[in-house]
Amino acid sequence: MESFLSFFEQMPTWHRLVWVGVCLSAGWLAEINRPLFRFDGPRAAHARANLTLLITLAAFGAVIGTATVALFHWVERHEIGLLYLVDWPLWVELLVALLLLDLVAQYLAHFLLHKTGWLWRFHVIHHNDRMVDATTGTRLHPGDYLVREVFALSTVMIVGVPLAFYMFYRFLTVFFTYATHANIDMPRSLDRTLAFVFVTPNMHKFHHHFELPWTDSNYGNIFSVWDRAFGTLVYDDVERIRYGLNALDEGREDDALHQLRLPFRRRVESKTTL
């Protein structure tokens, strides 16, 4: 187990970039072979916009990466966090760390991105996509990404998450991000069964529906247990899903520069209700 975790701790940056490429490519291949929806829009422009945002996030992440590593060394040196107060088996500590990171850095941060007006301005870019596919997973504004990182690193300090645990968590996050956004038609029985524990492609699609209350549901990234526990789970007929946000119907969803400027407009409309 220790050697397994050491692999993630010592993983060079280019390995992580390869993993992003593998997950994104796998999502694309699955979409080609078994698409959930068939889109009529310009796919090349859509992919180009979302990949431009991905590159922007990668550059932004590299800037704060140095501070992140320094934080882990500080936490380890001073033995700060709840995990330093217990002596559980390594796999139990890893599971606890994954669950709490998913709860705080994904579920709670995502919930607040929806419920707090000025945070929603950054998150709206992710929802302003009418052709949700694997590339949508990294269609995030740097401000959105920063909010999630603050929550993640706060969890690291409170829980005492080791760097190896955190890197494994990020590894899983990349997989689930691309898998759950991919435009794939999962067998309904398999998807519903997996959704008892994990966030699945069909489950997450309801979150991208253009109207409330579905837009404000299914906030989890890895584990579905948090949505079940807090009453924010939606699972219905996937054929009823319609993507995008009516209030932002400007025809500029594939303009990456426009999307980056969107949170700073004087007024950003958000959600409509059923």
Contacts in CASP RR format, 6 or more apart in sequence:
PFRMAT RR
TARGET T0000
AUTHOR 0000-0000-0000
METHOD contacts of the structure
MODEL  1
MESFLSFFEQMPTWHRLVWVGVCLSAGWLAEINRPLFRFDGPRAAHARAN
LTLLITLAAFGAVIGTATVALFHWVERHEIGLLYLVDWPLWVELLVALLL
LDLVAQYLAHFLLHKTGWLWRFHVIHHNDRMVDATTGTRLHPGDYLVREV
FALSTVMIVGVPLAFYMFYRFLTVFFTYATHANIDMPRSLDRTLAFVFVT
PNMHKFHHHFELPWTDSNYGNIFSVWDRAFGTLVYDDVERIRYGLNALDE
GREDDALHQLRLPFRRRVESKTTL
1 90 0 8 1.000
1 91 0 8 1.000
1 94 0 8 1.000
2 90 0 8 1.000
5 90 0 8 1.000
5 94 0 8 1.000
5 162 0 8 1.000
5 164 0 8 1.000
5 165 0 8 1.000
5 168 0 8 1.000
6 164 0 8 1.000
8 164 0 8 1.000
8 167 0 8 1.000
8 168 0 8 1.000
8 171 0 8 1.000
9 162 0 8 1.000
9 163 0 8 1.000
9 164 0 8 1.000
9 167 0 8 1.000
11 167 0 8 1.000
16 170 0 8 1.000
16 171 0 8 1.000
16 174 0 8 1.000
17 58 0 8 1.000
19 171 0 8 1.000
19 174 0 8 1.000
20 174 0 8 1.000
23 134 0 8 1.000
23 174 0 8 1.000
23 175 0 8 1.000
23 177 0 8 1.000
23 178 0 8 1.000
23 179 0 8 1.000
24 134 0 8 1.000
24 135 0 8 1.000
24 178 0 8 1.000
26 178 0 8 1.000
27 133 0 8 1.000
27 134 0 8 1.000
27 178 0 8 1.000
27 179 0 8 1.000
27 182 0 8 1.000
27 184 0 8 1.000
28 133 0 8 1.000
28 134 0 8 1.000
28 182 0 8 1.000
30 182 0 8 1.000
30 184 0 8 1.000
31 133 0 8 1.000
31 134 0 8 1.000
31 182 0 8 1.000
31 183 0 8 1.000
31 184 0 8 1.000
34 184 0 8 1.000
34 185 0 8 1.000
35 183 0 8 1.000
35 184 0 8 1.000
35 185 0 8 1.000
36 183 0 8 1.000
36 184 0 8 1.000
36 185 0 8 1.000
36 186 0 8 1.000
36 201 0 8 1.000
36 202 0 8 1.000
36 205 0 8 1.000
36 238 0 8 1.000
37 183 0 8 1.000
39 46 0 8 1.000
39 130 0 8 1.000
39 131 0 8 1.000
39 183 0 8 1.000
41 131 0 8 1.000
42 254 0 8 1.000
43 131 0 8 1.000
45 254 0 8 1.000
46 129 0 8 1.000
46 131 0 8 1.000
46 133 0 8 1.000
46 135 0 8 1.000
46 253 0 8 1.000
46 254 0 8 1.000
47 135 0 8 1.000
48 254 0 8 1.000
48 256 0 8 1.000
49 139 0 8 1.000
49 253 0 8 1.000
49 254 0 8 1.000
49 255 0 8 1.000
49 256 0 8 1.000
49 259 0 8 1.000
50 129 0 8 1.000
50 135 0 8 1.000
50 136 0 8 1.000
50 137 0 8 1.000
50 138 0 8 1.000
50 139 0 8 1.000
50 256 0 8 1.000
51 135 0 8 1.000
52 256 0 8 1.000
53 125 0 8 1.000
53 138 0 8 1.000
53 139 0 8 1.000
53 140 0 8 1.000
53 141 0 8 1.000
53 256 0 8 1.000
53 259 0 8 1.000
53 260 0 8 1.000
54 135 0 8 1.000
54 138 0 8 1.000
54 139 0 8 1.000
56 142 0 8 1.000
56 256 0 8 1.000
56 260 0 8 1.000
57 138 0 8 1.000
57 140 0 8 1.000
57 142 0 8 1.000
57 145 0 8 1.000
60 142 0 8 1.000
60 145 0 8 1.000
60 146 0 8 1.000
61 145 0 8 1.000
61 149 0 8 1.000
64 146 0 8 1.000
64 149 0 8 1.000
68 149 0 8 1.000
68 153 0 8 1.000
69 163 0 8 1.000
71 153 0 8 1.000
71 156 0 8 1.000
71 157 0 8 1.000
72 156 0 8 1.000
72 162 0 8 1.000
72 163 0 8 1.000
72 166 0 8 1.000
74 80 0 8 1.000
75 81 0 8 1.000
75 156 0 8 1.000
75 157 0 8 1.000
75 160 0 8 1.000
75 161 0 8 1.000
76 162 0 8 1.000
76 163 0 8 1.000
80 157 0 8 1.000
80 160 0 8 1.000
81 157 0 8 1.000
81 158 0 8 1.000
81 159 0 8 1.000
81 160 0 8 1.000
82 158 0 8 1.000
82 159 0 8 1.000
82 160 0 8 1.000
83 93 0 8 1.000
83 96 0 8 1.000
83 97 0 8 1.000
83 159 0 8 1.000
83 160 0 8 1.000
83 161 0 8 1.000
83 162 0 8 1.000
84 160 0 8 1.000
86 93 0 8 1.000
88 96 0 8 1.000
93 165 0 8 1.000
94 165 0 8 1.000
94 168 0 8 1.000
96 159 0 8 1.000
97 159 0 8 1.000
97 160 0 8 1.000
97 161 0 8 1.000
97 162 0 8 1.000
97 165 0 8 1.000
97 166 0 8 1.000
97 169 0 8 1.000
98 165 0 8 1.000
98 168 0 8 1.000
98 169 0 8 1.000
98 172 0 8 1.000
98 222 0 8 1.000
99 223 0 8 1.000
99 225 0 8 1.000
100 155 0 8 1.000
100 159 0 8 1.000
100 161 0 8 1.000
101 152 0 8 1.000
101 155 0 8 1.000
101 159 0 8 1.000
101 161 0 8 1.000
101 166 0 8 1.000
101 169 0 8 1.000
102 169 0 8 1.000
102 220 0 8 1.000
102 221 0 8 1.000
102 222 0 8 1.000
102 223 0 8 1.000
102 226 0 8 1.000
103 226 0 8 1.000
104 151 0 8 1.000
104 152 0 8 1.000
104 154 0 8 1.000
104 155 0 8 1.000
105 148 0 8 1.000
105 151 0 8 1.000
105 152 0 8 1.000
105 155 0 8 1.000
106 148 0 8 1.000
106 173 0 8 1.000
106 219 0 8 1.000
106 220 0 8 1.000
106 221 0 8 1.000
106 222 0 8 1.000
107 219 0 8 1.000
107 220 0 8 1.000
107 221 0 8 1.000
107 226 0 8 1.000
107 227 0 8 1.000
107 230 0 8 1.000
108 151 0 8 1.000
109 147 0 8 1.000
109 148 0 8 1.000
109 150 0 8 1.000
109 151 0 8 1.000
109 152 0 8 1.000
110 148 0 8 1.000
110 219 0 8 1.000
110 220 0 8 1.000
110 221 0 8 1.000
111 219 0 8 1.000
111 232 0 8 1.000
112 119 0 8 1.000
112 147 0 8 1.000
113 119 0 8 1.000
113 120 0 8 1.000
113 122 0 8 1.000
113 123 0 8 1.000
113 144 0 8 1.000
113 147 0 8 1.000
114 120 0 8 1.000
114 123 0 8 1.000
114 215 0 8 1.000
114 216 0 8 1.000
114 219 0 8 1.000
115 216 0 8 1.000
117 270 0 8 1.000
119 147 0 8 1.000
120 268 0 8 1.000
120 270 0 8 1.000
121 262 0 8 1.000
121 263 0 8 1.000
121 264 0 8 1.000
121 268 0 8 1.000
122 141 0 8 1.000
122 143 0 8 1.000
122 144 0 8 1.000
122 147 0 8 1.000
122 263 0 8 1.000
123 141 0 8 1.000
123 144 0 8 1.000
124 245 0 8 1.000
124 248 0 8 1.000
124 262 0 8 1.000
124 263 0 8 1.000
124 268 0 8 1.000
124 270 0 8 1.000
125 139 0 8 1.000
125 140 0 8 1.000
125 141 0 8 1.000
125 144 0 8 1.000
125 259 0 8 1.000
125 260 0 8 1.000
125 262 0 8 1.000
125 263 0 8 1.000
126 136 0 8 1.000
126 137 0 8 1.000
126 139 0 8 1.000
126 140 0 8 1.000
126 141 0 8 1.000
126 144 0 8 1.000
127 208 0 8 1.000
127 215 0 8 1.000
127 244 0 8 1.000
127 245 0 8 1.000
128 244 0 8 1.000
128 245 0 8 1.000
128 248 0 8 1.000
128 253 0 8 1.000
128 259 0 8 1.000
128 262 0 8 1.000
129 136 0 8 1.000
129 139 0 8 1.000
129 208 0 8 1.000
129 243 0 8 1.000
129 244 0 8 1.000
129 253 0 8 1.000
130 243 0 8 1.000
130 244 0 8 1.000
130 253 0 8 1.000
131 183 0 8 1.000
131 243 0 8 1.000
132 181 0 8 1.000
132 183 0 8 1.000
132 205 0 8 1.000
132 208 0 8 1.000
132 243 0 8 1.000
133 181 0 8 1.000
133 182 0 8 1.000
133 183 0 8 1.000
134 178 0 8 1.000
134 181 0 8 1.000
134 182 0 8 1.000
134 183 0 8 1.000
135 181 0 8 1.000
136 181 0 8 1.000
136 208 0 8 1.000
137 177 0 8 1.000
137 178 0 8 1.000
137 181 0 8 1.000
138 177 0 8 1.000
139 259 0 8 1.000
141 259 0 8 1.000
141 260 0 8 1.000
141 262 0 8 1.000
141 263 0 8 1.000
142 260 0 8 1.000
143 263 0 8 1.000
152 166 0 8 1.000
155 161 0 8 1.000
156 166 0 8 1.000
161 169 0 8 1.000
172 222 0 8 1.000
173 221 0 8 1.000
173 222 0 8 1.000
176 198 0 8 1.000
176 199 0 8 1.000
176 221 0 8 1.000
176 222 0 8 1.000
177 221 0 8 1.000
179 201 0 8 1.000
180 199 0 8 1.000
180 200 0 8 1.000
180 201 0 8 1.000
180 203 0 8 1.000
180 204 0 8 1.000
180 221 0 8 1.000
181 201 0 8 1.000
181 204 0 8 1.000
182 201 0 8 1.000
184 201 0 8 1.000
186 200 0 8 1.000
186 201 0 8 1.000
186 202 0 8 1.000
188 202 0 8 1.000
188 238 0 8 1.000
191 200 0 8 1.000
191 201 0 8 1.000
191 202 0 8 1.000
191 203 0 8 1.000
192 200 0 8 1.000
192 202 0 8 1.000
192 235 0 8 1.000
194 200 0 8 1.000
195 202 0 8 1.000
195 203 0 8 1.000
195 224 0 8 1.000
195 235 0 8 1.000
196 224 0 8 1.000
197 223 0 8 1.000
197 224 0 8 1.000
197 225 0 8 1.000
198 222 0 8 1.000
198 223 0 8 1.000
198 224 0 8 1.000
199 218 0 8 1.000
199 220 0 8 1.000
199 221 0 8 1.000
199 222 0 8 1.000
199 223 0 8 1.000
199 224 0 8 1.000
200 224 0 8 1.000
202 235 0 8 1.000
202 238 0 8 1.000
203 218 0 8 1.000
203 224 0 8 1.000
203 233 0 8 1.000
203 235 0 8 1.000
204 218 0 8 1.000
205 238 0 8 1.000
205 241 0 8 1.000
206 214 0 8 1.000
206 217 0 8 1.000
206 218 0 8 1.000
206 234 0 8 1.000
206 235 0 8 1.000
206 236 0 8 1.000
206 238 0 8 1.000
206 241 0 8 1.000
207 214 0 8 1.000
207 215 0 8 1.000
207 217 0 8 1.000
207 218 0 8 1.000
207 219 0 8 1.000
207 234 0 8 1.000
208 215 0 8 1.000
208 241 0 8 1.000
208 243 0 8 1.000
208 244 0 8 1.000
209 215 0 8 1.000
209 240 0 8 1.000
209 241 0 8 1.000
209 242 0 8 1.000
209 243 0 8 1.000
210 242 0 8 1.000
210 243 0 8 1.000
210 244 0 8 1.000
210 245 0 8 1.000
210 246 0 8 1.000
210 272 0 8 1.000
211 242 0 8 1.000
211 246 0 8 1.000
211 271 0 8 1.000
211 272 0 8 1.000
211 273 0 8 1.000
211 274 0 8 1.000
212 271 0 8 1.000
212 272 0 8 1.000
212 273 0 8 1.000
212 274 0 8 1.000
213 234 0 8 1.000
213 273 0 8 1.000
213 274 0 8 1.000
214 234 0 8 1.000
214 236 0 8 1.000
214 241 0 8 1.000
215 271 0 8 1.000
216 232 0 8 1.000
216 271 0 8 1.000
217 227 0 8 1.000
217 232 0 8 1.000
217 233 0 8 1.000
217 234 0 8 1.000
218 224 0 8 1.000
218 227 0 8 1.000
218 232 0 8 1.000
218 233 0 8 1.000
218 234 0 8 1.000
219 226 0 8 1.000
219 227 0 8 1.000
219 232 0 8 1.000
220 226 0 8 1.000
220 227 0 8 1.000
224 233 0 8 1.000
226 232 0 8 1.000
227 233 0 8 1.000
244 253 0 8 1.000
245 269 0 8 1.000
245 270 0 8 1.000
245 271 0 8 1.000
245 272 0 8 1.000
246 272 0 8 1.000
247 269 0 8 1.000
247 270 0 8 1.000
247 271 0 8 1.000
247 272 0 8 1.000
248 262 0 8 1.000
248 268 0 8 1.000
248 269 0 8 1.000
252 258 0 8 1.000
252 259 0 8 1.000
253 259 0 8 1.000
262 268 0 8 1.000
END
